[in-house]
Amino acid sequence: MAQKVFITGASSGIGEALAYVYAHKGAVLGLAARRTDRLEQVAERCRELGGHPHIYTLDVADQSACQLTAKQFIEDAGGIDTVIANAGVGGKDKITSGDPEHINRILRINIMGVTNTVIPFLPSMKEQKSGQVAIISSIAGTRGLIGHGGYSASKAALRIMTDSWEYTLRRHNITTTTIYPGWIETEMTANIKNKMWFLMDADTAAKKIIGTINKGKRSYILPWQWNIIVPIMRIIPRGLIRMLTTK
Ligand SMILES: NC(=O)c1ccc[n+]([C@@H]2O[C@H](COP(=O)([O-])OP(=O)(O)OC[C@H]3O[C@@H](n4cnc5c(N)ncnc54)[C@H](OP(=O)(O)O)[C@@H]3O)[C@@H](O)[C@H]2O)c1
C-alpha cells in the first residue's frame, strides 16, 4: 500500500526534494507551505514521478489551520504514516532594533510551527500503533550563533523537545527522528557569501534523510563531517569565538 506522507515547507529546498524522493516511491503526499503556485509546480513534478500529491496552502504558525489541514490530509490520503516538520525560516535577531518581532517570528515558525504540524497527527498514529515523526532541526542549534540567537535557540529547542517526545511516542510504536543538517544548497543558503563547508545538494540530503527515517534512527547529522565538528563546536571557549569574530 502507498505510504502516506505529510511534509511542511514542501514548496522549495529540502521539503521539495523530500517530496520527489517519496513521489518516486509512489507515495500519497501532503505538500504544505504558504506559496501555492510553488506547491502546484512541485505537485506536478510529483505526479510525473509517480506520486499522488495533495497540496495545502498553510502557515505553520497558525495552530487551527494546521489542525484542519491534518484532518483534511488524513481524509484525502486515507490515513497518515509519516509526518515531516521541515518548514523553517532563518534571519537575524536584530535585538538592538527594539522590535522583538524579528526574533519572535523565527521562534513562532520554527518551534510552534513544529508542534502545530506534528501533534494533530499523533492521535491517529497512536490509534493505529504506528507512525514516523521527523523533525528538521539544524547544527546551528549546537551553540548560539552570533546575530542568530533566535534561529539557534529554535533549533536547540527542537532537539530537547524531540528528545522528550521520543520516550512517549516509542510506547505507541511511533518513531521520532531529529535531523541536524549542516549547509544544504537551498533558497535559505542561496545568498550566503561566506564559505559553506561541506555544502550538500538538497536531493542527496533528501535521500539520506529518508533513509534515516526508515531506519527509525533517533537522530542524524549530515553531511557526516559535522559529526566531528559539532562536539568541537560545543567546547570552543567563548573568548576564542570573540577573538575570531571581532572585526
Ligand atoms: N539549507 C540549510 O543549510 C539548512 C541547514 C540546517 C537546517 N535547515 C532547515 O531545513 C528546513 C528547510 O529549509 P530549506 O533549507 O529547504 O530552505 P527553503 O528552501 O527556504 O525552505 C523553507 C520552506 O519552509 C516553508 N515555510 C517557511 N515559513 C513557513 C510558514 N510560516 N508556514 C509554512 N511553510 C513555511 C517555505 O515555504 P513558503 O515560503 O512557501 O511558506 C519553504 O518551503 C528549515 O527548517 C531549515 O531551518 C536548512
The ligand as an SDF file (V2000), in Angstrom:
LIG
                    3D

 48 52  0  0  0  0  0  0  0  0999 V2000
   19.6060   24.8670    3.9810 N   0  0  0  0  0  0  0  0  0  0  0  0
   20.3480   24.6410    5.0390 C   0  0  0  0  0  0  0  0  0  0  0  0
   21.5870   24.7920    5.0090 O   0  0  0  0  0  0  0  0  0  0  0  0
   19.7130   24.1670    6.3160 C   0  0  0  0  0  0  0  0  0  0  0  0
   20.5570   23.7710    7.3510 C   0  0  0  0  0  0  0  0  0  0  0  0
   20.0150   23.3220    8.5350 C   0  0  0  0  0  0  0  0  0  0  0  0
   18.6310   23.2680    8.6830 C   0  0  0  0  0  0  0  0  0  0  0  0
   17.8330   23.6790    7.6700 N   0  0  0  0  0  0  0  0  0  0  0  0
   16.3810   23.6140    7.8880 C   0  0  0  0  0  0  0  0  0  0  0  0
   15.7860   22.9080    6.8280 O   0  0  0  0  0  0  0  0  0  0  0  0
   14.4130   23.3100    6.7190 C   0  0  0  0  0  0  0  0  0  0  0  0
   14.1030   23.5830    5.2560 C   0  0  0  0  0  0  0  0  0  0  0  0
   14.8400   24.7140    4.8250 O   0  0  0  0  0  0  0  0  0  0  0  0
   15.4830   24.8360    3.3820 P   0  0  0  0  0  0  0  0  0  0  0  0
   16.9280   24.9060    3.5520 O   0  0  0  0  0  0  0  0  0  0  0  0
   14.8920   23.8190    2.4870 O   0  0  0  0  0  0  0  0  0  0  0  0
   15.0370   26.3200    2.9830 O   0  0  0  0  0  0  0  0  0  0  0  0
   13.9230   26.8690    1.9970 P   0  0  0  0  0  0  0  0  0  0  0  0
   14.1630   26.4280    0.6120 O   0  0  0  0  0  0  0  0  0  0  0  0
   13.8530   28.3230    2.2950 O   0  0  0  0  0  0  0  0  0  0  0  0
   12.6060   26.1450    2.5150 O   0  0  0  0  0  0  0  0  0  0  0  0
   11.8780   26.5750    3.6220 C   0  0  0  0  0  0  0  0  0  0  0  0
   10.4630   26.0500    3.4580 C   0  0  0  0  0  0  0  0  0  0  0  0
    9.7120   26.3810    4.6270 O   0  0  0  0  0  0  0  0  0  0  0  0
    8.4700   26.9600    4.1940 C   0  0  0  0  0  0  0  0  0  0  0  0
    7.9890   27.8770    5.1920 N   0  0  0  0  0  0  0  0  0  0  0  0
    8.6340   28.9230    5.7560 C   0  0  0  0  0  0  0  0  0  0  0  0
    7.8320   29.5420    6.6240 N   0  0  0  0  0  0  0  0  0  0  0  0
    6.6420   28.8780    6.6230 C   0  0  0  0  0  0  0  0  0  0  0  0
    5.4210   29.0350    7.2920 C   0  0  0  0  0  0  0  0  0  0  0  0
    5.2270   30.0210    8.1660 N   0  0  0  0  0  0  0  0  0  0  0  0
    4.4270   28.1480    7.0500 N   0  0  0  0  0  0  0  0  0  0  0  0
    4.6090   27.1490    6.1660 C   0  0  0  0  0  0  0  0  0  0  0  0
    5.7390   26.9410    5.4940 N   0  0  0  0  0  0  0  0  0  0  0  0
    6.7430   27.8020    5.7140 C   0  0  0  0  0  0  0  0  0  0  0  0
    8.8110   27.6490    2.8740 C   0  0  0  0  0  0  0  0  0  0  0  0
    7.6650   27.7490    2.0650 O   0  0  0  0  0  0  0  0  0  0  0  0
    6.7610   29.0430    1.8530 P   0  0  0  0  0  0  0  0  0  0  0  0
    7.6730   30.2300    1.8380 O   0  0  0  0  0  0  0  0  0  0  0  0
    6.0910   28.7700    0.5520 O   0  0  0  0  0  0  0  0  0  0  0  0
    5.8180   29.0440    3.0060 O   0  0  0  0  0  0  0  0  0  0  0  0
    9.7750   26.6570    2.2590 C   0  0  0  0  0  0  0  0  0  0  0  0
    9.0700   25.6500    1.5820 O   0  0  0  0  0  0  0  0  0  0  0  0
   14.2590   24.5150    7.6480 C   0  0  0  0  0  0  0  0  0  0  0  0
   13.6610   24.1170    8.8390 O   0  0  0  0  0  0  0  0  0  0  0  0
   15.6840   24.9580    7.8940 C   0  0  0  0  0  0  0  0  0  0  0  0
   15.8290   25.6460    9.1190 O   0  0  0  0  0  0  0  0  0  0  0  0
   18.3350   24.1230    6.4860 C   0  0  0  0  0  0  0  0  0  0  0  0
  1  2  1  0
  2  3  2  0
  2  4  1  0
  4  5  1  0
  4 48  2  0
  5  6  2  0
  6  7  1  0
  7  8  2  0
  8  9  1  0
  8 48  1  0
  9 10  1  0
  9 46  1  0
 10 11  1  0
 11 12  1  0
 11 44  1  0
 12 13  1  0
 13 14  1  0
 14 15  2  0
 14 16  1  0
 14 17  1  0
 17 18  1  0
 18 19  2  0
 18 20  1  0
 18 21  1  0
 21 22  1  0
 22 23  1  0
 23 24  1  0
 23 42  1  0
 24 25  1  0
 25 26  1  0
 25 36  1  0
 26 27  1  0
 26 35  1  0
 27 28  2  0
 28 29  1  0
 29 30  1  0
 29 35  2  0
 30 31  1  0
 30 32  2  0
 32 33  1  0
 33 34  2  0
 34 35  1  0
 36 37  1  0
 36 42  1  0
 37 38  1  0
 38 39  2  0
 38 40  1  0
 38 41  1  0
 42 43  1  0
 44 45  1  0
 44 46  1  0
 46 47  1  0
M  CHG  2   8   1  16  -1
M  END
$$$$
